[in-house]
Amino acid sequence: MPWFLYLIECSDGSVYTGIATDVQARYDKHASGMGARYTRSRKPVRLLASFELADRSSASRAEYRVKQLAPAQKWELASGTRTLESVLPASEHAAQEAAEIAASMDSTQA
């Protein structure tokens, strides 16, 4: 089952980063005040971007890397001027590509 890394613009102009299997449902939780403590006090304004990852482990590692970025770099990621691959170490990027290839092979053989 794929997992997603997502970026949300908050009411104070910050960018919240999280992971989920259903991004829209998770955004709705944040918007209703039932999400993370961070978004309870900084209301979500809009979903900026989401990125599909192979599994929870990959998503968690990507989330950690994105949370280390400066705010301007998160905005670059959200706008598409920075790629998720550029944020991940080469070994994680290679593992992600291998997982995507394996998943596509599974779907073509089914």
Phi and psi restraints in degrees (value plus and minus 20) as a CYANA .aco file:
   2 PRO   PHI     -92.7   -52.7
   2 PRO   PSI     130.4   170.4
   3 TRP   PHI    -135.9   -95.9
   3 TRP   PSI     140.5   180.5
   4 PHE   PHI    -148.8  -108.8
   4 PHE   PSI     121.3   161.3
   5 LEU   PHI    -116.1   -76.1
   5 LEU   PSI     113.5   153.5
   6 TYR   PHI    -151.6  -111.6
   6 TYR   PSI     134.8   174.8
   7 LEU   PHI    -143.6  -103.6
   7 LEU   PSI     110.7   150.7
   8 ILE   PHI    -141.0  -101.0
   8 ILE   PSI     113.8   153.8
   9 GLU   PHI    -101.1   -61.1
   9 GLU   PSI     111.5   151.5
  10 CYS   PHI    -124.3   -84.3
  10 CYS   PSI     144.4   184.4
  11 SER   PHI     -81.2   -41.2
  11 SER   PSI     -42.8    -2.8
  12 ASP   PHI    -111.4   -71.4
  12 ASP   PSI     -14.0    26.0
  13 GLY   PHI      69.3   109.3
  13 GLY   PSI     -22.3    17.7
  14 SER   PHI     -99.8   -59.8
  14 SER   PSI     147.5   187.5
  15 VAL   PHI    -137.2   -97.2
  15 VAL   PSI     100.4   140.4
  16 TYR   PHI    -112.3   -72.3
  16 TYR   PSI     118.2   158.2
  17 THR   PHI    -137.5   -97.5
  17 THR   PSI     112.8   152.8
  18 GLY   PHI    -170.2  -130.2
  18 GLY   PSI     158.2   198.2
  19 ILE   PHI    -151.0  -111.0
  19 ILE   PSI     131.7   171.7
  20 ALA   PHI    -187.3  -147.3
  20 ALA   PSI     143.8   183.8
  21 THR   PHI    -109.9   -69.9
  21 THR   PSI     -45.1    -5.1
  22 ASP   PHI    -148.0  -108.0
  22 ASP   PSI      77.3   117.3
  23 VAL   PHI     -83.3   -43.3
  23 VAL   PSI     -64.3   -24.3
  24 GLN   PHI     -83.6   -43.6
  24 GLN   PSI     -62.8   -22.8
  25 ALA   PHI     -83.2   -43.2
  25 ALA   PSI     -59.6   -19.6
  26 ARG   PHI     -88.9   -48.9
  26 ARG   PSI     -59.9   -19.9
  27 TYR   PHI     -80.7   -40.7
  27 TYR   PSI     -63.9   -23.9
  28 ASP   PHI     -79.3   -39.3
  28 ASP   PSI     -58.2   -18.2
  29 LYS   PHI     -82.6   -42.6
  29 LYS   PSI     -66.2   -26.2
  30 HIS   PHI     -79.5   -39.5
  30 HIS   PSI     -66.2   -26.2
  31 ALA   PHI     -84.0   -44.0
  31 ALA   PSI     -50.4   -10.4
  32 SER   PHI    -105.8   -65.8
  32 SER   PSI     -21.0    19.0
  33 GLY   PHI      67.3   107.3
  33 GLY   PSI     -13.5    26.5
  34 MET   PHI    -119.8   -79.8
  34 MET   PSI     -16.1    23.9
  35 GLY   PHI    -109.2   -69.2
  35 GLY   PSI    -168.8  -128.8
  36 ALA   PHI     -83.8   -43.8
  36 ALA   PSI     132.7   172.7
  37 ARG   PHI     -75.3   -35.3
  37 ARG   PSI     -57.0   -17.0
  38 TYR   PHI     -76.8   -36.8
  38 TYR   PSI     -64.2   -24.2
  39 THR   PHI    -104.2   -64.2
  39 THR   PSI     -27.8    12.2
  40 ARG   PHI     -91.8   -51.8
  40 ARG   PSI     -57.6   -17.6
  41 SER   PHI    -113.5   -73.5
  41 SER   PSI     -37.8     2.2
  42 ARG   PHI    -144.0  -104.0
  42 ARG   PSI      67.4   107.4
  43 LYS   PHI     -76.0   -36.0
  43 LYS   PSI     118.0   158.0
  44 PRO   PHI     -84.4   -44.4
  44 PRO   PSI     117.4   157.4
  45 VAL   PHI    -120.2   -80.2
  45 VAL   PSI     -66.3   -26.3
  46 ARG   PHI    -185.5  -145.5
  46 ARG   PSI     137.3   177.3
  47 LEU   PHI    -100.1   -60.1
  47 LEU   PSI     103.0   143.0
  48 LEU   PHI    -107.4   -67.4
  48 LEU   PSI     -63.8   -23.8
  49 ALA   PHI    -186.0  -146.0
  49 ALA   PSI     138.8   178.8
  50 SER   PHI    -163.5  -123.5
  50 SER   PSI     130.5   170.5
  51 PHE   PHI    -152.6  -112.6
  51 PHE   PSI     107.9   147.9
  52 GLU   PHI    -100.3   -60.3
  52 GLU   PSI     116.0   156.0
  53 LEU   PHI    -148.2  -108.2
  53 LEU   PSI     140.8   180.8
  54 ALA   PHI     -87.0   -47.0
  54 ALA   PSI     -58.7   -18.7
  55 ASP   PHI    -176.8  -136.8
  55 ASP   PSI     156.9   196.9
  56 ARG   PHI     -82.6   -42.6
  56 ARG   PSI     -59.3   -19.3
  57 SER   PHI     -80.6   -40.6
  57 SER   PSI     -66.7   -26.7
  58 SER   PHI     -83.3   -43.3
  58 SER   PSI     -61.3   -21.3
  59 ALA   PHI     -84.5   -44.5
  59 ALA   PSI     -61.5   -21.5
  60 SER   PHI     -84.5   -44.5
  60 SER   PSI     -61.1   -21.1
  61 ARG   PHI     -85.9   -45.9
  61 ARG   PSI     -61.3   -21.3
  62 ALA   PHI     -85.4   -45.4
  62 ALA   PSI     -60.9   -20.9
  63 GLU   PHI     -78.9   -38.9
  63 GLU   PSI     -65.3   -25.3
  64 TYR   PHI     -78.2   -38.2
  64 TYR   PSI     -66.9   -26.9
  65 ARG   PHI     -82.9   -42.9
  65 ARG   PSI     -63.2   -23.2
  66 VAL   PHI     -87.3   -47.3
  66 VAL   PSI     -58.3   -18.3
  67 LYS   PHI     -85.3   -45.3
  67 LYS   PSI     -39.3     0.7
  68 GLN   PHI    -100.8   -60.8
  68 GLN   PSI     -33.8     6.2
  69 LEU   PHI     -92.4   -52.4
  69 LEU   PSI     133.3   173.3
  70 ALA   PHI     -89.6   -49.6
  70 ALA   PSI     134.8   174.8
  71 PRO   PHI     -71.8   -31.8
  71 PRO   PSI     -62.5   -22.5
  72 ALA   PHI     -82.0   -42.0
  72 ALA   PSI     -56.3   -16.3
  73 GLN   PHI     -89.8   -49.8
  73 GLN   PSI     -54.0   -14.0
  74 LYS   PHI     -85.3   -45.3
  74 LYS   PSI     -59.4   -19.4
  75 TRP   PHI     -85.4   -45.4
  75 TRP   PSI     -57.5   -17.5
  76 GLU   PHI     -82.6   -42.6
  76 GLU   PSI     -61.4   -21.4
  77 LEU   PHI     -83.1   -43.1
  77 LEU   PSI     -64.0   -24.0
  78 ALA   PHI     -85.0   -45.0
  78 ALA   PSI     -56.1   -16.1
  79 SER   PHI    -103.9   -63.9
  79 SER   PSI     -32.8     7.2
  80 GLY   PHI      74.3   114.3
  80 GLY   PSI     -20.2    19.8
  81 THR   PHI     -99.5   -59.5
  81 THR   PSI     -33.0     7.0
  82 ARG   PHI    -145.9  -105.9
  82 ARG   PSI     118.3   158.3
  83 THR   PHI    -115.3   -75.3
  83 THR   PSI     134.7   174.7
  84 LEU   PHI     -82.1   -42.1
  84 LEU   PSI     -57.1   -17.1
  85 GLU   PHI     -80.0   -40.0
  85 GLU   PSI     -52.7   -12.7
  86 SER   PHI     -91.2   -51.2
  86 SER   PSI     -38.1     1.9
  87 VAL   PHI    -108.6   -68.6
  87 VAL   PSI     -51.5   -11.5
  88 LEU   PHI    -103.8   -63.8
  88 LEU   PSI     125.3   165.3
  89 PRO   PHI     -81.1   -41.1
  89 PRO   PSI     133.8   173.8
  90 ALA   PHI     -74.9   -34.9
  90 ALA   PSI     -59.4   -19.4
  91 SER   PHI     -85.2   -45.2
  91 SER   PSI     -58.1   -18.1
  92 GLU   PHI     -91.3   -51.3
  92 GLU   PSI     -56.8   -16.8
  93 HIS   PHI     -84.1   -44.1
  93 HIS   PSI     -62.3   -22.3
  94 ALA   PHI     -84.7   -44.7
  94 ALA   PSI     -60.4   -20.4
  95 ALA   PHI     -84.6   -44.6
  95 ALA   PSI     -59.1   -19.1
  96 GLN   PHI     -83.8   -43.8
  96 GLN   PSI     -64.6   -24.6
  97 GLU   PHI     -82.4   -42.4
  97 GLU   PSI     -61.5   -21.5
  98 ALA   PHI     -83.0   -43.0
  98 ALA   PSI     -60.8   -20.8
  99 ALA   PHI     -85.8   -45.8
  99 ALA   PSI     -59.1   -19.1
 100 GLU   PHI     -86.2   -46.2
 100 GLU   PSI     -60.7   -20.7
 101 ILE   PHI     -84.0   -44.0
 101 ILE   PSI     -64.9   -24.9
 102 ALA   PHI     -81.2   -41.2
 102 ALA   PSI     -61.1   -21.1
 103 ALA   PHI     -85.7   -45.7
 103 ALA   PSI     -60.0   -20.0
 104 SER   PHI     -89.1   -49.1
 104 SER   PSI     -53.6   -13.6
 105 MET   PHI     -88.1   -48.1
 105 MET   PSI     -59.5   -19.5
 106 ASP   PHI     -82.0   -42.0
 106 ASP   PSI     -61.1   -21.1
 107 SER   PHI     -92.7   -52.7
 107 SER   PSI     -48.3    -8.3
 108 THR   PHI    -100.3   -60.3
 108 THR   PSI     -43.2    -3.2
 109 GLN   PHI    -106.8   -66.8
 109 GLN   PSI     -34.9     5.1
